[in-house]
Amino acid sequence: MSDPCGKRVLTFGNLVLTLAATQAAPAQAAVPTRERIINAALELFAAQGFDATSTAQIERAAGLSPRSGALYKHFRSKEELLEVALAQRMQEIIALPDRLDLGPLSDLRSELSLIARWGLAELARERELALIVMKEGHRLPAFRDAFREAIVRPGHALATEVLRRYSASHDVEFDDIDALGAVLCSALVGFALQGFIVGRDFVDISDERFSAAHVEVALALVEQNERKRK
């Protein structure tokens, strides 16, 4: 659902997750040419890769005359365009006022459910960047690392933090809590990337159904791996 300010709100029990509002794209004519070029380039790089994308294709997608040289009025090269576009998008991600309000531990099922929904929503929002990382991560390792720190690592940290809080509140221990958190987070990342690569209709399972199944598996893993403190 959305709040009056247009932000997206996910709830599960007493837990609340607020995501920054998804703004509707303004009419192309109202967007500065430089921004139109960046947006068009990111979409094409994600869809077909850097090398397979020509400057003429970018110009056409940005509403400019192909092969007119308009792109070079704003960027010295296609390589510079890629670097600037990725840097700008990462800055936008870092500045987003997303917050996960877990508050006092309620119950493990609710927290795992909310984190699963948050993780899939975050990955879906950054689909273009994820695809570019997969296609061009070898070319721009610094961007790959920045994407990891801004998108992937927070998910791992959240999963592990929930397990630590559960461990403290239930007086139990896990043999390898970091590995267990990584398994839970990586399953979400894998499901999202599978949809990006081969299409969401490949398994025909909604995010809601996957999240519910993910939580059941997570609870079973927690039960199997926990042990009472001595």
WONOR-V775841 format. One record per residue. RES is the residue in one small letter. OMEGA is omega as a letter, one per 20 degrees, with the letter a starting at -180 (none if undefined). BURIAL is b if it has 16 or more other ideal C-beta (glycine too) atoms within 10 Angstrom, else e. Layout:
# WONOR-V775841
[[RES	OMEGA	BURIAL] [RES	OMEGA	BURIAL]]
This chain:
# WONOR-V775841
[[m	r	e] [s	r	e] [d	a	e] [p	a	e] [c	r	e] [g	r	e] [k	r	e] [r	a	b] [v	r	e] [l	r	b] [t	r	e] [f	a	b] [g	r	e] [n	a	e] [l	a	b] [v	r	e] [l	r	b] [t	r	b] [l	r	b] [a	a	b] [a	r	e] [t	a	e] [q	r	e] [a	a	e] [a	r	e] [p	r	e] [a	a	e] [q	a	e] [a	a	e] [a	a	e] [v	r	b] [p	a	e] [t	a	e] [r	a	b] [e	r	b] [r	r	b] [i	r	b] [i	a	b] [n	r	b] [a	a	b] [a	a	b] [l	a	b] [e	a	b] [l	r	b] [f	r	b] [a	a	b] [a	a	e] [q	r	e] [g	a	e] [f	a	b] [d	a	e] [a	a	e] [t	r	b] [s	r	e] [t	r	b] [a	r	e] [q	r	e] [i	r	b] [e	r	b] [r	a	b] [a	r	b] [a	r	b] [g	r	e] [l	r	b] [s	r	e] [p	r	e] [r	r	e] [s	a	e] [g	a	e] [a	a	b] [l	a	b] [y	r	e] [k	a	e] [h	a	b] [f	a	b] [r	a	e] [s	r	e] [k	r	b] [e	r	e] [e	r	e] [l	r	b] [l	a	b] [e	a	b] [v	a	b] [a	a	b] [l	r	b] [a	r	e] [q	a	e] [r	r	b] [m	r	b] [q	r	e] [e	r	e] [i	a	b] [i	a	e] [a	a	e] [l	a	e] [p	r	e] [d	r	b] [r	r	e] [l	a	b] [d	r	e] [l	a	b] [g	r	e] [p	a	e] [l	r	e] [s	r	e] [d	a	e] [l	a	b] [r	a	e] [s	a	b] [e	r	b] [l	r	b] [s	a	b] [l	a	b] [i	r	b] [a	a	b] [r	r	b] [w	a	b] [g	a	b] [l	r	b] [a	a	b] [e	r	b] [l	r	b] [a	a	e] [r	a	b] [e	a	b] [r	a	e] [e	a	b] [l	r	b] [a	r	b] [l	r	b] [i	r	b] [v	a	b] [m	a	e] [k	a	b] [e	a	b] [g	r	e] [h	a	e] [r	a	e] [l	a	b] [p	r	e] [a	r	e] [f	r	b] [r	a	b] [d	r	e] [a	r	b] [f	r	b] [r	a	e] [e	a	e] [a	a	b] [i	a	b] [v	a	b] [r	r	e] [p	r	b] [g	r	b] [h	a	b] [a	r	e] [l	a	b] [a	a	b] [t	a	b] [e	r	b] [v	r	b] [l	r	b] [r	r	e] [r	r	e] [y	r	b] [s	a	b] [a	a	e] [s	a	e] [h	r	e] [d	r	e] [v	r	b] [e	r	e] [f	r	b] [d	a	e] [d	a	e] [i	r	b] [d	r	e] [a	r	e] [l	r	b] [g	r	b] [a	r	e] [v	a	e] [l	a	b] [c	a	b] [s	r	e] [a	r	b] [l	r	b] [v	a	b] [g	r	e] [f	r	b] [a	a	b] [l	r	b] [q	r	e] [g	r	b] [f	a	b] [i	a	e] [v	r	e] [g	a	e] [r	a	e] [d	a	e] [f	r	e] [v	r	e] [d	r	e] [i	a	e] [s	r	e] [d	a	b] [e	r	e] [r	r	e] [f	a	b] [s	a	b] [a	r	e] [a	r	e] [h	a	b] [v	r	b] [e	r	e] [v	a	e] [a	r	b] [l	r	e] [a	r	e] [l	r	e] [v	a	b] [e	a	e] [q	a	e] [n	a	b] [e	r	b] [r	a	e] [k	r	e] [r	r	e] [k	none	e]]
